[in-house]
């Protein structure tokens, strides 16, 4: 599985460490909240709402340099819209991967 990284954030910042930290602070605050809402919707079988959660989480996946994981999220979002949970296990392992990464920062 690919590893989250800060390459994209660093390329956007132009070396501005304060900007990088501000962006990371936002991700560290929002990601756990968005992840929990996703899990709540999945548990309640609210697949359309969960698809919206995946859509929001995709942006953080992308910002953290996870190109292949982004594609997984796109497919999973589509499946949820179609009332299918195909791709759920793979997507949730991406969420755990990001959680583990953010805890090391």
JOSUL-V207053 format. One line per field, one symbol per residue. ss: DSSP state (H for helix, E for strand, C for the rest). phi: phi as a letter, one per 30 degrees, with the letter a starting at -180 (. if undefined). psi: psi as a letter, one per 30 degrees, with the letter a starting at -180 (. if undefined). Layout:
ss->???
phi->???
psi->???
This chain:
ss->CCCCCCHHHHHHHCCCHHHHHHHHHHHHHHHHHHHHHHHHHHHCCCHHHHHHHHHHHHHHHHHCCCHHHHHHHHHHHHHHHCCCCCCHHHHHHHHHHHHHHHHHC
phi->.dcdaceddddddiiddddeddddddddddeddddddeddddddhcddddddddeddeddedddicdddddddeddedddedibcdjeddddddedededddddd
psi->klkklgeeeeeefggjeeeeeeeeeeefeeeeeeeeeeeeeeeghieeeeeeeeeefeeeeeeggieeeeeeeeeeeeeeeghkgkfeeeefeeeeeeeeefff.
